[in-house]
Amino acid sequence: NNLLRYIWVLIATVTAWNSVRASGSVCETDSCARFALLSGARHDFGDIGQADGPVSCEFVIHSVGNMPLIVVSTVTTCPCTQAAVDKDVASFGDSITVNVTYDPHLAPGPFEQVIILKTNAEPYNFIRLFVIGSIVAGSIVKPDD
């Protein structure tokens, strides 16, 4: 009985998904979650001293759709990069701030890390943010006199 229910739900889900794919969009009306990155999707830290500790930046995501923008999950491409959102839901006109911290403890040289936010936005439900720069051996911060 549970197996038949599972199969029925699976068939209904696949049928619904195929009809959405055939229409070319999961958003057939204007009632969709959408976003805008007014400050861009890339932050350049420039040169960072390997011994100077973590650096941080912020990305602001504006909700511009008729439905609330929801951040479902946040993933980074390296444990050296941490990302946190200030809230998971933003209504039209509201914003979500993504705080990104990069720890330059790795080997000197250029880096590019990606932060991926899965959202309910349509037609693109993944937001990719990038932090780039170059790690310099030692410290580039001058001590106070």
LOGUDREN-481495 format. One record per residue (C-alpha): x, y, z. Coordinates in Angstrom, 2 decimals, always signed. Layout:
BEGIN
SITE  u  v  w
SITE  X  Y  Z
...
END
This chain:
BEGIN
SITE  u  v  w
SITE  +0.00  +0.00  +0.00
SITE  +2.83  +2.43  +0.87
SITE  +4.71  +1.33  -2.24
SITE  +1.71  +2.11  -4.46
SITE  +1.31  +5.53  -2.79
SITE  +5.02  +6.23  -3.34
SITE  +4.79  +5.23  -7.02
SITE  +1.69  +7.42  -7.50
SITE  +3.42  +10.43  -5.92
SITE  +6.51  +9.82  -8.06
SITE  +4.43  +9.64  -11.26
SITE  +2.51  +12.80  -10.34
SITE  +5.75  +14.64  -9.59
SITE  +7.40  +13.58  -12.86
SITE  +4.27  +14.50  -14.83
SITE  +4.12  +17.94  -13.22
SITE  +7.85  +18.51  -13.79
SITE  +7.58  +17.49  -17.45
SITE  +4.68  +19.88  -18.03
SITE  +6.69  +22.70  -16.43
SITE  +9.73  +21.90  -18.58
SITE  +7.56  +21.76  -21.71
SITE  +6.23  +25.24  -21.01
SITE  +9.79  +26.57  -20.82
SITE  +9.39  +28.14  -17.38
SITE  +8.21  +27.28  -13.93
SITE  +6.97  +30.84  -13.70
SITE  +4.08  +31.21  -16.11
SITE  +2.77  +34.33  -14.38
SITE  +4.41  +37.35  -12.85
SITE  +4.05  +35.78  -9.39
SITE  +7.61  +34.64  -8.99
SITE  +10.54  +35.20  -6.70
SITE  +13.29  +37.15  -8.46
SITE  +16.49  +38.85  -7.33
SITE  +18.92  +41.59  -8.30
SITE  +22.57  +42.03  -7.30
SITE  +23.07  +45.77  -7.50
SITE  +26.67  +45.65  -6.28
SITE  +27.64  +42.75  -8.53
SITE  +28.48  +39.12  -7.88
SITE  +32.26  +39.49  -7.55
SITE  +34.41  +41.00  -4.79
SITE  +38.17  +41.48  -5.24
SITE  +40.10  +41.52  -1.96
SITE  +43.31  +42.39  -3.80
SITE  +46.51  +41.37  -2.01
SITE  +46.01  +39.69  +1.37
SITE  +48.85  +38.84  +3.75
SITE  +48.89  +35.13  +4.57
SITE  +49.52  +35.98  +8.25
SITE  +47.01  +38.84  +8.44
SITE  +44.00  +36.69  +9.24
SITE  +40.53  +36.54  +7.73
SITE  +39.03  +39.28  +5.56
SITE  +35.33  +39.91  +5.02
SITE  +32.92  +41.47  +2.55
SITE  +29.18  +41.71  +2.01
SITE  +26.91  +41.04  -0.93
SITE  +23.39  +42.47  -0.98
SITE  +20.63  +40.58  -2.78
SITE  +17.45  +42.54  -3.47
SITE  +14.09  +40.81  -3.79
SITE  +12.42  +42.20  -6.93
SITE  +9.73  +39.58  -7.60
SITE  +6.11  +39.40  -6.55
SITE  +6.79  +36.41  -4.29
SITE  +9.18  +36.44  -1.32
SITE  +12.76  +35.44  -2.13
SITE  +13.82  +32.47  +0.01
SITE  +17.41  +31.31  +0.52
SITE  +17.22  +27.53  +0.91
SITE  +20.93  +26.80  +1.42
SITE  +24.40  +28.31  +1.22
SITE  +27.49  +26.40  +0.09
SITE  +31.11  +27.45  -0.42
SITE  +33.79  +25.79  -2.53
SITE  +36.43  +25.70  +0.23
SITE  +36.49  +25.47  +4.03
SITE  +38.61  +28.64  +3.93
SITE  +35.49  +30.56  +2.85
SITE  +32.48  +31.00  +5.12
SITE  +29.19  +32.59  +4.13
SITE  +26.16  +33.50  +6.22
SITE  +22.92  +35.24  +5.32
SITE  +21.33  +37.73  +7.71
SITE  +17.87  +36.25  +6.99
SITE  +16.37  +33.51  +4.86
SITE  +13.35  +35.37  +3.44
SITE  +12.98  +38.78  +1.79
SITE  +9.72  +40.29  +0.54
SITE  +9.53  +42.58  -2.50
SITE  +11.83  +45.56  -2.02
SITE  +13.61  +43.96  +0.93
SITE  +17.21  +42.71  +0.89
SITE  +19.24  +39.77  +2.12
SITE  +22.85  +40.43  +3.10
SITE  +25.42  +37.69  +2.57
SITE  +28.45  +38.06  +4.84
SITE  +31.50  +36.30  +3.38
SITE  +34.74  +35.67  +5.27
SITE  +37.90  +34.36  +3.59
SITE  +40.86  +33.01  +5.59
SITE  +44.15  +33.42  +3.64
SITE  +46.01  +30.64  +5.48
SITE  +46.54  +28.64  +2.27
SITE  +49.65  +28.76  +0.09
SITE  +50.53  +32.14  -1.47
SITE  +49.11  +32.91  -4.89
SITE  +45.87  +33.92  -6.57
SITE  +42.53  +32.50  -5.42
SITE  +38.91  +32.46  -6.55
SITE  +36.24  +31.03  -4.28
SITE  +32.57  +30.56  -5.13
SITE  +29.60  +30.95  -2.82
SITE  +26.42  +29.30  -4.08
SITE  +23.00  +30.20  -2.69
SITE  +20.08  +27.97  -3.63
SITE  +16.87  +30.01  -3.75
SITE  +13.30  +29.79  -4.94
SITE  +13.92  +32.45  -7.63
SITE  +12.87  +31.75  -11.20
SITE  +14.08  +31.02  -13.76
SITE  +17.54  +30.93  -12.12
SITE  +17.38  +29.51  -8.62
SITE  +21.13  +29.51  -7.91
SITE  +22.98  +32.70  -7.06
SITE  +26.75  +32.45  -7.56
SITE  +28.96  +34.93  -5.75
SITE  +32.74  +35.12  -6.17
SITE  +35.58  +36.34  -3.96
SITE  +38.97  +36.71  -5.59
SITE  +42.39  +38.03  -4.68
SITE  +45.97  +37.06  -4.15
SITE  +47.59  +35.68  -1.01
SITE  +50.99  +37.21  -0.23
SITE  +53.45  +35.30  +1.99
SITE  +53.86  +36.82  +5.43
SITE  +52.07  +40.00  +6.42
SITE  +51.29  +43.14  +4.47
SITE  +49.70  +44.94  +7.41
SITE  +52.07  +47.52  +8.87
SITE  +52.19  +47.56  +12.67
SITE  +51.19  +50.80  +14.39
SITE  +54.10  +52.97  +15.46
END
